[in-house]
């Protein structure tokens, strides 16, 4: 439950920050986060394939 409260507070801070920065900065940051999540997903998929084959 505490994790959920902390996540909602961080979401509120992030949304507040996005409301005050220019749209171009928001777009760049969104692209960086999307790439980071994509790399994370690929690493997870690759790691699970390698460990499940043993």
Backbone bond lengths (Angstrom), bond angles and torsions (degrees), N, CA, C in turn:
res aa  C-N    CA-C-N  psi(-1)  N-CA   C-N-CA  omega(-1)  CA-C   N-CA-C  phi
1 X - - - 1.444 - - 1.525 110.81 -
2 X 1.320 115.32 -40.49 1.459 119.12 178.57 1.525 110.91 -63.48
3 X 1.336 115.84 -36.48 1.462 120.01 177.86 1.529 110.70 -62.12
4 X 1.324 116.53 -41.18 1.461 121.14 179.22 1.523 111.12 -63.46
5 X 1.312 117.07 -42.75 1.471 121.05 178.61 1.524 110.13 -63.56
6 X 1.325 116.69 -43.97 1.466 120.22 179.03 1.526 111.15 -63.81
7 X 1.330 117.10 -40.32 1.461 120.22 179.14 1.525 110.96 -64.90
8 X 1.307 117.43 -41.28 1.467 120.04 178.29 1.530 111.55 -66.23
9 X 1.324 117.13 -37.29 1.467 119.69 177.28 1.526 110.77 -65.47
10 X 1.329 116.92 -42.60 1.461 119.83 178.15 1.526 111.45 -64.79
11 X 1.330 116.56 -37.31 1.459 120.33 177.02 1.525 110.26 -62.40
12 X 1.316 116.42 -42.97 1.463 120.17 177.78 1.519 112.17 -61.75
13 X 1.308 116.99 -41.19 1.472 120.68 178.36 1.524 110.03 -65.10
14 X 1.338 116.89 -42.96 1.468 120.50 -179.73 1.525 110.76 -64.39
15 X 1.319 117.76 -43.68 1.464 120.18 179.63 1.515 111.19 -66.12
16 X 1.319 117.00 -37.14 1.461 120.29 176.60 1.517 111.55 -63.85
17 X 1.319 116.45 -38.89 1.463 121.04 178.64 1.523 110.70 -67.01
18 X 1.314 116.73 -43.22 1.461 120.71 -179.25 1.526 110.88 -63.17
19 X 1.307 117.42 -32.43 1.462 120.79 -179.35 1.527 112.02 -68.17
20 X 1.339 117.46 -21.05 1.462 120.38 -175.33 1.521 114.42 -105.66
21 X 1.308 118.40 -6.99 1.460 120.10 178.88 1.524 109.38 -100.36
22 X 1.325 117.37 156.65 1.471 120.07 178.83 1.537 111.70 -62.05
23 X 1.325 117.07 151.83 1.471 120.32 -179.62 1.530 113.79 -57.49
24 X 1.326 117.64 -33.76 1.466 119.95 179.51 1.529 110.93 -63.62
25 X 1.314 116.77 -40.99 1.473 120.63 178.98 1.522 109.96 -66.03
26 X 1.322 116.87 -40.70 1.459 120.94 177.97 1.526 110.62 -62.36
27 X 1.332 116.91 -40.85 1.463 120.60 -179.77 1.526 111.04 -65.88
28 X 1.317 116.86 -41.55 1.471 120.28 179.08 1.526 110.35 -64.66
29 X 1.316 116.72 -44.60 1.458 119.80 179.38 1.533 111.32 -64.91
30 X 1.321 116.80 -38.07 1.467 120.03 177.20 1.526 110.65 -63.93
31 X 1.312 117.03 -39.36 1.466 120.39 178.44 1.528 110.94 -66.34
32 X 1.314 117.09 -40.54 1.467 120.90 178.52 1.528 109.99 -62.71
33 X 1.315 116.90 -44.13 1.465 120.66 179.44 1.523 110.41 -64.82
34 X 1.331 117.19 -40.28 1.469 120.58 179.83 1.532 110.74 -63.51
35 X 1.325 117.26 -42.22 1.466 120.64 178.14 1.526 110.10 -64.68
36 X 1.328 116.49 -43.11 1.452 120.74 179.59 1.533 110.82 -60.51
37 X 1.324 117.05 -44.58 1.461 120.45 178.27 1.526 111.44 -65.54
38 X 1.323 117.60 -36.71 1.457 120.84 177.35 1.518 112.02 -64.46
39 X 1.321 116.61 -43.85 1.472 120.82 178.02 1.522 109.92 -63.86
40 X 1.327 116.60 -41.75 1.458 120.62 178.40 1.531 110.68 -60.65
41 X 1.338 116.54 -44.77 1.465 120.54 -179.39 1.525 111.18 -63.52
42 X 1.323 116.80 -41.76 1.472 120.01 178.77 1.524 111.65 -64.82
43 X 1.335 116.75 -41.11 1.459 119.63 178.57 1.521 111.29 -65.33
44 X 1.322 116.57 -39.76 1.462 119.99 178.43 1.538 110.69 -64.39
45 X 1.318 116.06 -44.55 1.466 119.86 -179.57 1.522 110.26 -63.97
46 X 1.329 116.57 -44.19 1.460 120.46 179.88 1.528 110.63 -64.72
47 X 1.303 117.79 -41.60 1.462 121.83 -179.46 1.505 112.24 -65.67
48 X 1.317 118.04 -38.81 1.463 120.64 -179.68 1.519 111.28 -71.44
49 X 1.310 117.52 -34.61 1.470 119.62 177.22 1.520 110.71 -64.79
50 X 1.319 116.12 -40.82 1.452 119.65 -176.59 1.530 110.56 -69.96
51 X 1.333 118.59 -41.07 1.463 119.63 -177.63 1.520 112.16 -76.93
52 X 1.337 118.71 -27.34 1.458 119.48 -178.62 1.534 112.22 -78.50
53 X 1.324 118.19 -17.22 1.467 120.20 -178.26 1.519 112.30 -81.16
54 X 1.327 119.15 -12.97 1.470 121.42 -179.23 1.486 110.76 -81.81
